[in-house]
Amino acid sequence: MRNLGSLIAAAGLCLGLGAVPVQGQSPEELRAFMRAKLDHSQKVLEGLCVEDFDRIAKNAQQLALLSQESNWRVLQTEDYVQYSLEFRRAAHAMVTAAEKKNLDAATLAYVDMTMKCVKCHKYVRGIRTAAGPGQDEKRLGQRLLQRGPRLSTIRGLEQ
């Protein structure tokens, strides 16, 4: 049970804390969006714990849909787009595993999705730190793209 609490806390950190509003988005809108991400993630975890495949599939699908909303796109860089795509693939893998009633595959997809969250949030924090307060992150991202190979290639994350 202690591991379940730790996993929920980790998901909460990945899905909501430290978020910064997208341009034109109010802090309240961001809070509501992050809350929805956290709620769906917790429901997936609950589904995994009680082998409720419908709950897993439904909430993993909702997470994939949330990742396509404009509130999701906090940066306009090639790397960020790739991270979002990888997140969606992991969410869809959870849906597929749940439809096949494969608990192990669904659990692995959940862990994979959580790892995608951690890597992406680490990347976004790095960009924001490099941009500094009040700097335009989009321009910084464009400068990074112009400078050379993608960051993910340098980190060995290229698939």
N, C-alpha and C positions, 0 to 999 in steps of 0.2 A: 504494500500500500504506500510505503514511503517513496518507492520508485515512481509510482503513479503521480504523486504530488510533485516530485522533482520534474517529471516530464511535462506536466501541466505548466509549471512555473517557467520551464525553458521555452515552451511554445508561446507563453505570454510575452516573454522577453523578445522573442523573434518577431512576433506578429504585431506588437504595438508599442512597446516602450521606446522612447527616444525618437519617435517619429516627428518629422517637421512638415508643416503644411505645404502642399503644392501651391504654386503661385495662383492666387485667386480663390484659394480654399480657406475657409475659416477654421480656427482651431476646433470648434465644435463639430464641424463636418468631418474633420480628420479623426477626432475622437470616436465619433459614431462609426466611421469606416473601420478603424482599428478594432473597435469593439466587435463588429460583425465578423472580422477575420478571426479574432480570438474565440468567439462563440462557436463558430463552425469548426475550428480546430479542436476545441474541447469536446464537441459532440462527436467528431471522428474518433478521438481517443476513447471516449465513453463506449462508442460502438465497438471498437477493438477489444476493450476489456470485457464486454458482455456478449461478444460475437453477434452483434446486431448489424448484419450486412446491409440492410436497407439504410440504417442511420449512417453507416460509413459512406456508402455510395452517394447518398443525398448531400451530405455535408462536404464531401470531397469535391463533388460537382459544383457546389456553391463557391467553394474556395477557388476553383478554376475560373468560374465566371467573374468573381471579384477581381481576379488578376487581369481581367480585360477592361475594367472600368478606368476612367480617366484619373480617379483619385489614386490609383495604383502607381501611375507613371510619375515618379518623383524626379527622374533624370531622363534625359534624352541622349543616351550614349549607346553605342553598339553593345557594350558589355552588359548594361542594365537590361536591354532588350533580351539578350541571351539568358541572363539570370531568370527573367520572367518566363521565358519559354521553357526553361528547365523546370521551374516550379510547376507550370501547367502540365508538363509531361508527367511529373511525379503524382500530381493530383489525379490525372486521368488514369495512371497506373493503379492508383488506389480504387478508383471506380471500377475498373476492369476486374481487379482482384476480388472486390466485394461482390460483383455480379457472378463471379465464378465460385463464390463462397470459400475463397482461399485466404484464411486468416493470416498465415505466415507471409504471403505475398503482400497483403494489404498493410500489415505491420511494417514490413521492410519499405514499402512505398511511403508510409507515414514518416519513418525515420529519414528517408531520402528527402522528402519534401522539407522536413525540419532543417536538415543540413543545407538545403538550397536557401532557406530563409536566413540562416546564420551567415552563410557566405555573402549573400546579397546585402544584408544589413551591414556587414563589415566593409564591403565595397562602398556602399553609400556613405558611411561614416568617413571613410578615407577620402572620398571626393569632397565632402563637405568640409573636412579638416583642411584639405589642400586649398579649397576655395577661400576659406576664412570668412569671418562675419561680414555679411552684406555683399558678398561677391556673387556674381552670376554663375551658378553651377553649370548651366547649359553651355555657356561660353568656355568654361574650364573643360568640360567634357569634350567639346569640339577641338580644343587645343590638344588634348590628350590623343584624340584620334589622328590629328595631323602630325603629331610627333613621331609616330612609329607604330610598331605592332600592338595589337590589342593587349590589354592588361592580362586577360585570361590566357593568352598564348604565353606570356612571360611567366605566369604562375603555373603553367602546365595543366590548365583546366580545359583546354581545347578538346572538343570531342570529335 
